[in-house]
Amino acid sequence: MDREPKSIWKDLLEASTAPLNLVVSTFVGLAIGYGLDSLFNTSPYLTIIFLILGIISGFRDLFRFARRQTKKDEDGKKNK
């Protein structure tokens, strides 16, 4: 284990935010859709649309995080 403890804690913190971002983006999409449905009286169409957009946004962020971590791991192996 030749990595600094600070780096390990930073990686752990970043990894713990990934699922949180997925949940938060889903609920934000749901809240926006519900609010717009209440405003325009179009229930449940906008709620469903924005819920799906929130889920897509959350998974997009999750894939970006995974890609960043993979690139970081590959760069670390090249430097050894």
N, CA and C atoms as a LAMMPS dump frame, in Angstrom:
ITEM: TIMESTEP
0
ITEM: NUMBER OF ATOMS
240
ITEM: BOX BOUNDS ff ff ff
-5.0000000000000000e+02 5.0000000000000000e+02
-5.0000000000000000e+02 5.0000000000000000e+02
-5.0000000000000000e+02 5.0000000000000000e+02
ITEM: ATOMS id mol type element x y z
1 1 1 N 0.842 -1.173 0
2 1 2 C 0 0 0
3 1 3 C 0.884 1.232 0
4 2 1 N 1.164 1.77 -1.192
5 2 2 C 2.079 2.881 -1.299
6 2 3 C 1.38 4.214 -1.562
7 3 1 N 0.094 4.243 -1.421
8 3 2 C -0.653 5.489 -1.606
9 3 3 C -0.734 6.24 -0.291
10 4 1 N -0.796 7.54 -0.399
11 4 2 C -0.922 8.363 0.8
12 4 3 C -2.294 8.164 1.437
13 5 1 N -2.375 8.185 2.769
14 5 2 C -3.685 8.056 3.433
15 5 3 C -4.65 9.168 3.033
16 6 1 N -4.129 10.357 2.772
17 6 2 C -4.982 11.462 2.345
18 6 3 C -5.685 11.139 1.024
19 7 1 N -4.95 10.522 0.104
20 7 2 C -5.501 10.157 -1.201
21 7 3 C -6.576 9.079 -1.064
22 8 1 N -6.359 8.147 -0.163
23 8 2 C -7.338 7.082 0.048
24 8 3 C -8.642 7.662 0.59
25 9 1 N -8.533 8.578 1.553
26 9 2 C -9.74 9.2 2.114
27 9 3 C -10.459 10.036 1.071
28 10 1 N -9.699 10.715 0.226
29 10 2 C -10.313 11.518 -0.834
30 10 3 C -11.079 10.623 -1.811
31 11 1 N -10.464 9.502 -2.195
32 11 2 C -11.131 8.554 -3.097
33 11 3 C -12.389 7.969 -2.462
34 12 1 N -12.315 7.675 -1.179
35 12 2 C -13.48 7.135 -0.471
36 12 3 C -14.613 8.159 -0.412
37 13 1 N -14.266 9.405 -0.169
38 13 2 C -15.268 10.462 -0.133
39 13 3 C -15.927 10.65 -1.497
40 14 1 N -15.126 10.637 -2.552
41 14 2 C -15.678 10.761 -3.907
42 14 3 C -16.59 9.578 -4.235
43 15 1 N -16.181 8.387 -3.833
44 15 2 C -16.992 7.196 -4.119
45 15 3 C -18.313 7.218 -3.353
46 16 1 N -18.317 7.809 -2.171
47 16 2 C -19.556 7.843 -1.393
48 16 3 C -20.535 8.886 -1.921
49 17 1 N -20.062 9.859 -2.672
50 17 2 C -20.971 10.863 -3.223
51 17 3 C -21.686 10.382 -4.483
52 18 1 N -21.155 9.372 -5.157
53 18 2 C -21.759 8.893 -6.402
54 18 3 C -23.195 8.398 -6.196
55 19 1 N -23.468 7.505 -5.236
56 19 2 C -24.864 7.086 -5.052
57 19 3 C -25.758 8.207 -4.535
58 20 1 N -25.186 9.101 -3.753
59 20 2 C -25.959 10.236 -3.251
60 20 3 C -26.416 11.124 -4.412
61 21 1 N -25.53 11.358 -5.37
62 21 2 C -25.901 12.156 -6.544
63 21 3 C -27.009 11.494 -7.344
64 22 1 N -26.982 10.175 -7.428
65 22 2 C -28.027 9.443 -8.149
66 22 3 C -29.39 9.65 -7.494
67 23 1 N -29.437 9.53 -6.179
68 23 2 C -30.693 9.686 -5.443
69 23 3 C -31.186 11.131 -5.5
70 24 1 N -30.284 12.081 -5.296
71 24 2 C -30.676 13.495 -5.281
72 24 3 C -31.2 13.922 -6.641
73 25 1 N -30.515 13.544 -7.723
74 25 2 C -30.984 13.952 -9.049
75 25 3 C -32.344 13.338 -9.375
76 26 1 N -32.59 12.121 -8.904
77 26 2 C -33.89 11.485 -9.122
78 26 3 C -34.997 12.264 -8.404
79 27 1 N -34.745 12.625 -7.142
80 27 2 C -35.762 13.361 -6.389
81 27 3 C -35.944 14.791 -6.892
82 28 1 N -34.885 15.406 -7.383
83 28 2 C -35.021 16.754 -7.95
84 28 3 C -35.883 16.691 -9.211
85 29 1 N -35.641 15.698 -10.059
86 29 2 C -36.468 15.533 -11.252
87 29 3 C -37.928 15.275 -10.899
88 30 1 N -38.144 14.453 -9.886
89 30 2 C -39.502 14.169 -9.429
90 30 3 C -40.179 15.427 -8.895
91 31 1 N -39.465 16.212 -8.109
92 31 2 C -40.042 17.43 -7.527
93 31 3 C -40.364 18.461 -8.604
94 32 1 N -39.471 18.613 -9.571
95 32 2 C -39.743 19.565 -10.655
96 32 3 C -40.968 19.125 -11.448
97 33 1 N -41.026 17.85 -11.787
98 33 2 C -42.175 17.339 -12.534
99 33 3 C -43.473 17.481 -11.772
100 34 1 N -43.439 17.179 -10.484
101 34 2 C -44.644 17.305 -9.659
102 34 3 C -45.087 18.76 -9.562
103 35 1 N -44.12 19.652 -9.386
104 35 2 C -44.452 21.08 -9.31
105 35 3 C -45.052 21.601 -10.601
106 36 1 N -44.479 21.2 -11.724
107 36 2 C -45.016 21.648 -13.016
108 36 3 C -46.389 21.033 -13.284
109 37 1 N -46.575 19.781 -12.874
110 37 2 C -47.899 19.167 -13.027
111 37 3 C -48.945 19.902 -12.198
112 38 1 N -48.573 20.307 -11.008
113 38 2 C -49.515 21.061 -10.165
114 38 3 C -49.827 22.421 -10.777
115 39 1 N -48.809 23.023 -11.367
116 39 2 C -48.971 24.349 -11.953
117 39 3 C -49.832 24.317 -13.219
118 40 1 N -49.564 23.348 -14.071
119 40 2 C -50.26 23.286 -15.362
120 40 3 C -51.418 22.288 -15.393
121 41 1 N -51.651 21.576 -14.28
122 41 2 C -52.737 20.607 -14.187
123 41 3 C -52.642 19.529 -15.279
124 42 1 N -51.446 18.961 -15.438
125 42 2 C -51.2 17.935 -16.463
126 42 3 C -50.83 16.592 -15.857
127 43 1 N -51.226 16.361 -14.618
128 43 2 C -50.816 15.167 -13.885
129 43 3 C -51.126 13.899 -14.66
130 44 1 N -50.301 12.933 -14.684
131 44 2 C -48.955 12.687 -14.165
132 44 3 C -47.862 12.808 -15.221
133 45 1 N -48.16 13.415 -16.342
134 45 2 C -47.244 13.361 -17.482
135 45 3 C -45.898 14.036 -17.217
136 46 1 N -45.896 15.257 -16.726
137 46 2 C -44.637 15.944 -16.478
138 46 3 C -43.867 15.316 -15.318
139 47 1 N -44.578 14.765 -14.357
140 47 2 C -43.905 14.073 -13.254
141 47 3 C -43.119 12.884 -13.789
142 48 1 N -43.724 12.111 -14.652
143 48 2 C -43.057 10.941 -15.225
144 48 3 C -41.878 11.366 -16.095
145 49 1 N -42.064 12.38 -16.926
146 49 2 C -40.996 12.843 -17.815
147 49 3 C -39.795 13.339 -17.015
148 50 1 N -40.049 14.18 -16.022
149 50 2 C -38.935 14.727 -15.246
150 50 3 C -38.324 13.687 -14.31
151 51 1 N -39.09 12.718 -13.869
152 51 2 C -38.531 11.623 -13.084
153 51 3 C -37.539 10.832 -13.939
154 52 1 N -37.919 10.529 -15.156
155 52 2 C -37.026 9.806 -16.068
156 52 3 C -35.782 10.637 -16.366
157 53 1 N -35.952 11.939 -16.585
158 53 2 C -34.796 12.806 -16.831
159 53 3 C -33.868 12.853 -15.614
160 54 1 N -34.422 12.865 -14.426
161 54 2 C -33.613 12.846 -13.208
162 54 3 C -32.821 11.551 -13.067
163 55 1 N -33.458 10.442 -13.371
164 55 2 C -32.778 9.149 -13.308
165 55 3 C -31.648 9.09 -14.333
166 56 1 N -31.922 9.558 -15.533
167 56 2 C -30.894 9.588 -16.58
168 56 3 C -29.719 10.461 -16.149
169 57 1 N -30.022 11.608 -15.575
170 57 2 C -28.971 12.51 -15.111
171 57 3 C -28.123 11.856 -14.016
172 58 1 N -28.754 11.155 -13.105
173 58 2 C -28.028 10.474 -12.04
174 58 3 C -27.106 9.393 -12.568
175 59 1 N -27.594 8.584 -13.5
176 59 2 C -26.757 7.532 -14.066
177 59 3 C -25.634 8.106 -14.919
178 60 1 N -25.91 9.216 -15.589
179 60 2 C -24.871 9.883 -16.378
180 60 3 C -23.723 10.332 -15.473
181 61 1 N -24.071 10.89 -14.328
182 61 2 C -23.051 11.299 -13.373
183 61 3 C -22.296 10.091 -12.828
184 62 1 N -22.995 8.996 -12.599
185 62 2 C -22.363 7.774 -12.113
186 62 3 C -21.372 7.223 -13.14
187 63 1 N -21.738 7.224 -14.413
188 63 2 C -20.833 6.748 -15.455
189 63 3 C -19.627 7.671 -15.611
190 64 1 N -19.839 8.982 -15.481
191 64 2 C -18.708 9.918 -15.531
192 64 3 C -17.735 9.662 -14.387
193 65 1 N -18.28 9.408 -13.199
194 65 2 C -17.428 9.108 -12.053
195 65 3 C -16.625 7.834 -12.312
196 66 1 N -17.269 6.806 -12.822
197 66 2 C -16.582 5.539 -13.096
198 66 3 C -15.492 5.739 -14.142
199 67 1 N -15.765 6.531 -15.154
200 67 2 C -14.77 6.797 -16.192
201 67 3 C -13.569 7.557 -15.616
202 68 1 N -13.84 8.542 -14.741
203 68 2 C -12.749 9.286 -14.104
204 68 3 C -11.884 8.37 -13.253
205 69 1 N -12.52 7.496 -12.493
206 69 2 C -11.768 6.585 -11.634
207 69 3 C -10.946 5.601 -12.458
208 70 1 N -11.506 5.107 -13.541
209 70 2 C -10.781 4.189 -14.408
210 70 3 C -9.56 4.875 -15.005
211 71 1 N -9.746 6.106 -15.461
212 71 2 C -8.627 6.859 -16.034
213 71 3 C -7.567 7.125 -14.974
214 72 1 N -8 7.46 -13.751
215 72 2 C -7.053 7.706 -12.661
216 72 3 C -6.261 6.442 -12.345
217 73 1 N -6.927 5.283 -12.331
218 73 2 C -6.243 4.017 -12.062
219 73 3 C -5.249 3.684 -13.163
220 74 1 N -5.642 3.907 -14.422
221 74 2 C -4.744 3.63 -15.534
222 74 3 C -3.531 4.56 -15.51
223 75 1 N -3.74 5.823 -15.184
224 75 2 C -2.625 6.758 -15.09
225 75 3 C -1.686 6.368 -13.953
226 76 1 N -2.237 5.882 -12.861
227 76 2 C -1.429 5.441 -11.737
228 76 3 C -0.573 4.236 -12.073
229 77 1 N -1.105 3.332 -12.892
230 77 2 C -0.346 2.148 -13.288
231 77 3 C 0.766 2.513 -14.27
232 78 1 N 0.536 3.516 -15.117
233 78 2 C 1.549 3.936 -16.071
234 78 3 C 2.741 4.593 -15.373
235 79 1 N 2.46 5.274 -14.279
236 79 2 C 3.523 5.986 -13.565
237 79 3 C 4.409 5.064 -12.737
238 80 1 N 4.008 3.819 -12.532
239 80 2 C 4.81 2.883 -11.725
240 80 3 C 5.903 2.254 -12.523
